[in-house]
Amino acid sequence: MAFEIGKQLKELRVRDGRTQDEVAAALGVTAQAVSRWEKAVCCPDIGLLPSIANYFNVSIDRLFGYDVERKRKIDALCKKLAEMNRENNGEDVSMSECIRLAREGLLEFPGNPQVMLALADILYNAGYVRYGEFHLTDEEGYDVFDVERHKKYAEWQEAISLYERVIPLLEDGDEKFGAVNLLVNLYAVTGETEKAAKLAERAPTMWGCREFLSIGGLCGKKRSEAFEDAVIALAQNLVRYTVYCEISRNTDSPAATAKAVAKAIEIGDAVLGVGYRDNKALRADLAGTALFLADRLWESGDGDGAFEALDDALRRAKTVSDACAKFQPEYFPRFCVKGSRPENIKDDPRWSDWVERCER
């Protein structure tokens, strides 16, 4: 016990940049006493433990090393769950096992935000993997979610409850904003549009995002690089949202959609072509967008154009990684709602040749 307390005391003192003399003065003991504690020669008097914990703004459990071990276990569990969840992305490899482990983790660490968030993310993914997202066409011809179907997904209902509980516990940052993004999406697909709107209203405007705010606090080369990052992020989202817009419009003209998507790809290429820093994420998005373009060209009756777009998607994917190229056939048509259109393009002899080239 003396060794663990001494180890924690020294770590906390070094963490806060304090000397043994400063700690001793704050606690009303000698610097020699603090030194003896850190060397595990002896332990602090039990009556001093609350004062020591308050001084370093930690729990008494932390002084005994319990918090550290607990954190290690939670971090290891969440890392494993995240890896398993990624393996189940798009295909049910071990979804039930992943959910089981997350539930056991929440029983072991009840109320822990990390584990709650991990389970919520897994259940979010499980709904897509097990059932899929379905769309309908409303009276005006616009694409809408099949809300009544989605409401029946027990995984999504539980995920919504977990996100609502855990988001207020998270600090501002990527983890929190990622959870908010997924909750907004779940609200939308299950028909809770008012809740989605209220949650979105609490987020900053585009001008309050990281990419734009970072520009204002920099100068010189770093400011220039921040501008590049912002332009690339804008281009990446413009390409994505052009596709989402076309899907939402649910136009009866696949040729018109193909034209709009091709223009979006041109914008992405223009940004990549002006000499900014290379961005693999944008190149990967453009590869996926080219897959969707191929699908729309095929549906419009332009078979040659469709396979030219597939070749373009493969070329772009290879500039990202061999793995990205290999999975292009599985990604196709990238943005298509499952089961919404026939896949007769795969009956064309050119399809098998393209697949073979993706796997080389």
C-alpha positions, -999 to +999 in steps of 0.1 A: +000+000+000+028+024+009+044+018-025+012+026-044+004+057-025+039+069-029+038+063-066+005+081-070+017+111-049+048+116-070+029+113-103+004+139-091+030+162-078+050+160-111+018+163-131+010+196-113+046+209-114+049+212-077+079+207-054+079+186-023+083+218-002+051+232-018+031+200-011+044+199+025+035+235+032+000+230+019-005+199+040+012+212+071+039+186+072+076+186+064+092+181+030+110+151+045+077+135+053+065+140+017+098+125+005+094+095+027+059+090+014+070+091-022+098+066-015+073+043+002+092+043+035+059+050+052+023+061+044+006+094+052-016+094+083-051+082+073-066+115+085-045+133+059-058+114+029-089+136+023-067+167+024-042+152+000-070+142-024-085+177-023-051+193-028-045+173-060-082+174-070-085+136-072-105+109-053-090+090-024-093+059-046-068+075-070-043+078-041-045+040-038-042+035-075-077+022-079-089+049-103-058+043-125-064+006-128-101+012-134-093+036-162-069+012-178-096-015-178-122+008-192-099+022-219-089-014-229-126-025-230-137+005-251-108+000-275-117-036-280-154-027-285-145+000-311-124-025-330-152-051-330-177-025-340-156-015-370-153-052-380-191-053-381-195-022-402-217-032-431-217-069-422-228-089-392-195-106-382-200-107-344-226-081-336-243-101-308-210-108-291-201-071-294-233-061-278-229-087-251-194-075-241-206-039-240-235-048-217-212-067-194-189-037-194-217-015-183-226-039-155-190-038-143-187+000-147-223+013-142-229+048-154-195+052-170-198+076-199-172+058-221-188+024-218-223+039-223-211+057-254-195+025-267-227+006-263-248+033-279-224+034-310-226-004-312-264-004-311-265+024-337-244+002-360-264-029-352-296-013-365-280-007-399-262-040-401-292-061-391-320-043-408-308-014-429-321+021-435-352+023-457-366+052-477-400+060-492-412+087-517-437+112-504-466+128-523-444+155-537-419+131-549-393+137-522-373+110-505-384+104-469-374+079-442-395+048-436-402+060-401-427+034-390-403+006-400-373+023-382-393+028-350-395-010-345-357-013-343-351-021-306-314-014-311-320+022-323-345+029-296-320+018-269-292+038-286-313+069-286-319+065-248-282+059-242-271+089-263-296+112-245-282+101-211-245+102-220-242+134-242-247+158-212-219+139-194-193+144-222-169+173-225-170+194-257-149+177-284-149+152-312-164+125-290-193+146-279-200+161-313-198+127-329-224+114-305-247+144-312-244+138-349-254+101-346-283+110-322-296+137-347-295+110-374-314+085-352-340+112-344-345+118-381-349+082-392-373+074-364-394+105-370-384+126-341-377+157-363-385+183-336-359+167-312-334+166-340-340+203-348-336+213-311-304+194-307-290+208-339-299+244-328-275+241-298-245+234-321-224+263-334-229+276-369-205+268-397-184+298-386-179+283-352-164+251-364-128+241-357-115+247-392-127+283-393-119+292-357-084+279-360-077+304-388-084+334-366-059+324-340-029+318-363-006+337-386+021+330-412+025+295-425+002+280-399-026+304-409-021+295-445-022+258-437-054+263-417-070+280-447-061+250-468-077+227-442-109+247-443-111+248-481-105+210-482-132+204-455-156+226-474-149+208-507-153+174-491-187+183-476-199+200-507-193+168-527-211+147-501-240+170-497-245+174-534-250+136-535-273+137-504-293+165-521-298+145-552-309+115-532-333+136-512-348+151-543-354+116-556-355+129-592-370+107-619-341+116-641-309+096-633-292+115-661-298+149-643-285+134-610-254+121-628-247+156-642-250+172-608-227+145-592-201+149-620-200+186-613-194+180-576-165+157-585-151+185-606-152+208-576-133+183-555-107+178-582-103+215-586-095+218-549-070+189-550-054+204-581-045+238-568-014+226-549-029+223-514-017+196-491-027+161-501-059+148-484-066+111-486-101+115-471-112+138-499-097+115-525-115+085-509-148+105-509-143+113-546-138+076-553-170+067-536-188+095-554-176+082-587-192+049-578-225+066-573-220+084-606-215+051-623-248+038-608-267+069-620-252+067-655-261+030-658-297+038-647-298+065-674-289+040-701-253+052-705-235+019-700-202+030-715-202+061-692-210+040-662-180+018-667-158+048-674-169+061-640-162+027-624-127+029-639-123+064-625-135+053-591-109+025-591-081+049-602-090+073-574-092+044-548-057+032-557-043+066-549-057+061-514-046+025-507-047-010-521-073-019-495-096+009-506-093-003-542-101-039-532-133-029-515-147-008-544-171-036-556-185-039-520-189-002-517-209+001-550-231+021-555-220+037-522-250+059-517-278+036-529-305+027-504-303-011-499-328-029-522-341+003-539-328-006-574-318-037-593-281-045-597-283-056-633-251-038-640-233-068-625-247-089-654-226-070-678-193-089-687-174-057-680-183-059-644-164-091-636-133-076-654-136-044-633-139-065-601-108-085-610-088-053-615-100-040-581-085-071-565-051-069-581 
